Amino acid sequence: MTAPLPSLRLDLNVGTTWSLPSWSTGPHGDEQEMLEAARDAGYQGVQGANPRRCRELGLTATTFGIHTTPGGLLEQARRWVDLGFACCTLMVGTGLDDDDLAARLVEEVLEASATAGIPLYVETHRATLTQDVWRTLGLVDQFPELRFNGDFSHWYTGLDLSFTDFEQKLDVLAPVLDRVRYLHGRIGTPGCIQVDVGDGRHVDEPPITHFRALWTRAMVGFIDHARDDLVPAPRLELGFAPELLPPEVGYARLIPGPDGGLLEEGDRWSQALVLTEMAAGCFAAAVVERTADGRGS
């Protein structure tokens, strides 16, 4: 049987639909309505929803979790497999973990993934093991089998990645970018972790250009290396899921409306579609880059 070619799967994280304002163009009903709306909008998978309902609608089901202390991850990973999830993105640790605890946590992630047979992707996320670039690069050096969910707004805002030479930082980040197997779609600025980017089509300046570069470099790494993973991504698909969270969890900005009341900055549902279109363009660019280099699939 011919092995599948690396490809992009357009997912939606359920958090994008949490607490949508009444004026949003997105779904406002129950989970079934949300899943049907996601399917009708062109998404191919959903992260964080009932896997049976996803399958009935032809959607790939993925999940997410938090793992802060050692123990129990293998049993949880086996439950995810039994439920039919294709992969899981994990926030690991608290950011206050010493080196010994960090190593134990990563070892458990790798062992649980290999034993249960499900990809477990460690998120690049604030208040976790991967909250800064320096430590994350050290973990990659210590555990080259580690694979990531690139949730890059945490670094872009928290570490002010746009300050000084961004291209040089991309090169430094190469060991991480080569190991990204899932992406959470969100764009931030140096001062805010989640912002509305309009239609995203006609802006050739940061932060949009920076996130396009991050996503494209990660996609090139996926095309080049995904086949070699300890637990390869199902069907060699890179999941991209907009994760645009509501104000009550500290993400979407609130701005004064016409009557002086506070409103969400933009429509997270329509913004998710903008980010999805951007991601598809980034993957097409990654394929062209690899084809031009003679390394395409």
N, C-alpha and C positions, 0 to 999 in steps of 0.2 A: 504494500500500500504506500502511495506517495505521501511523504510527510507534509503537513500543512505549512504554508508560508506565513511568516510573522504578519499579523494584521492588527488593525485598531478596532476595538469594540466600544461603541458609544453607550455608556451607562448613565444612570441618574442616581445620585445619592438621595435617599428619602428626606434628609434634612432640608433639602431645597424646597420641599413642599410643606414644611412645618410652619404653621401660623401665617400662611399667606394672607395679606390684606384682602379685604373684600373686592378691591378694585384690580387685583392681580388677574392676569389672563390664565393662570394655572388652575388646577382642580381644587375644589373646596370640600369635597365629600369624604367618603371613607377610603380605605386602602384600595379596594377594588377599583373605585373611580380613578384614583391616582395612577394605578398600574395601567389601566386602559388609556388614560391620557398620555402616559409616558410612551406606550406602544404606538399610539396614533401620532405622536410627535416625532417618531423615528428612532427613539432609543431602543437599543438592543439588549439592555440589561438594566437591572435595578439593584442598588446596594442597600440592604437593610430592611427588605420587605419579606413577606411570607413566601418561601421558596416554591411551595405547591402552586400558589396563585400565579407566581411568575412563570412557572413551567406551562401552565394552562394557556398563558398568553404568548408563549414562545419567547419569553425573556430569560436571559441568563441571570441567575440569582447569586449575588455575592453578599458578604456580611462584613461587619466590623466589630472590634472588641477592644478592651483595655486590659492590660496585663502588667500589674505593678509589683507583684511579689511572686517568688518562685513557687511552683507547684500547681498541679491541676490542669495545665494547658493541654496535655495530650488527651485527656478525657474530653475536654471541650472541643478540641480539634476533631476527634472522632464523632462527636455529636454533630458538628457542622457538616462532616462528610455524610452522615446518615440522613441529614435533612436535605442534602442535595445542593449545598453551596459550592460554587466553583473555586472560591478563594476567600481569604479574609485579610483585611488590613487591620493592623494592631498598633495601638499606642502602648509602648513598652516602657516601664519604669516611671520615675517621677521627676527626673532631672537632678535629684539629690542623691543618686545612687553612687556608692564608691565603686572602684574598678572591679573588685571581686563580685559584688552583686550584679554589676552590669554584665560581666562575663557569664554568670550563672543564668541570667535572664535570656541572653542571646543564645546560649547553648540549648536552653529549653525550647526556644522558638524553633531552632533548626532541627532538633530531635523530634519535636512534635510534628513538624511539617513533613519530615521524611517518613516517620513511622505511620502517620495517619494518611499520608498521600494527598495532602491539600496544601497549596501554596499559602504561606503566611508571610505577609509583607509588612515590615516595620515602617511605621509612618515617620516622616521627618516632621516633627511636631514639637511645639513648645511644651515645657513642663514634662518632658520625657527624656529617655536616654539620648535621643537624637536632637536635642534642642539647639545644639551648636555644631558648626561644621567641623571644628577641630576634633571633637570627641567622635563624631560619626566617621570621619576618615580613619581614626584609630581603630574603631570597631571593624571597619572593612579590612584593614590591614591584619587584624587579629582573626577575623572570621570572613574570609573571602566568599563563602557561600551565602552570606547575608543578602537578602533582596528587600527592596523598598517600595513603599507607596510614596511617591513624590508629592507632598503637600507643601509646596514651596513658598506659599505666602507667609508661613511661620518664619522661615529664614529671611525672606525678602524684607519683611517688616522688622522682625526682632533683631536681625543682625545687620540691617541697613546694607544689603548687598549692592545697592546701586551706588554706594559711596566708593570713590576711587575706581579702579580699572575693572569693569564688570567682565570683560572678555577674559582677563587673566583669572578671575575668580571661577569662570566656567571651566577653564583648564584645570584649576586646582580641584574642582568638584568632579572631575571626570570619573574617578573610581566609584563615586556614588551614582552619578548619572548613568553609567554603564550598567548599573544593577537595579534600575527602576523598572518595575513590572506592573505598576498601577499608578494612576495619577488622579489626585483630587483637583478638580478645576476650580480655581479661585484666584483672583488677581488682587494684590494689595499694593500699597504705596509704602514709602519709608515710614509713614506715620499711622497707617490704618491697614488692618489685615484683610479687609474685604471692601471693595469699592465697585460702583457701577461704572462700566466702561462704554456705555452707549451701544452703538452697533459694532464697535470694535474693528471696523473695516478700513478706516481712513486715518488711523493714528499711527504714525511712524516715529514714535518717541516712547521713552519709558513712561509707565511701567509695562505697557503692552509689548513693546519690542523685547524687553527683558524676559517676560514670561514666555513669549513665543520661542526665544532662544533656549530657555531652560527646557521647555517641553520638547522641542525639536531634538536637542542633544540627547535627552533621555530616550526618545523614540529611535534615534540612530543606535544607541546602545542596545535597545531591545532587539532591533533587527539583527544586529551583529552577534548577540550573545544569548538570546533567550533559549535557544536549543540546548545550551550547555548547563542549564539550571539543575540543581539537585532535584527539585520537583517542578518541571516545566509548567508554564501557564497552560491551562486547558486550551486546545486547538491553537496554541501559540498566539493567543489574543492578548493585546495590551488593553486593559480597561481604562477608560477615561471617564470620570464621573464628576460633573459639577457638584460641588458641595457648598451651597450658598445658604448660610445659616441665619436664623432670625435675630432681631435685636436682643431678645431676652437672654440669649446665651453669649452676648457680647460681640456679635459679628456685624450684621447689617447696620449701617449708619442711619440715624434718624435726623431729619432736617425739618425746619418749619414749613408747614403747608400754608395754603392761601388764608386759612382762618387763624393762623398762628399756632395750631396744634402740630404735634410732631408726627411725621410720616416716614415710612421707609424711603430710602434714597431712590430706589428703583424697583422694578418688578423682577424678583428673583427668578421667576419661571422663564420670562423672556430672556433674562441675562444668561440663564443656563444654556439656552439654545444658541446664543451668541458665542459662548465659550466652547460649545460643542463644535460649531462651525470653524472656529479658530483652530481647535485641536485637529480636526480633519485636514485642514490646510497644512498644519505642522507635520502631520504624518506623511502627507503627499510630498512635502519638501524633503523629509528624511529619506523616503524611498528614492527620490531623484538623486539625492546626494550619494546614496550608496550605489545606485546604478552607475552614476558618473565615475565613481571610484573603482568600478568593476567588482564591487563586493555585494551587490544586490542579490536577492534571492532568485 
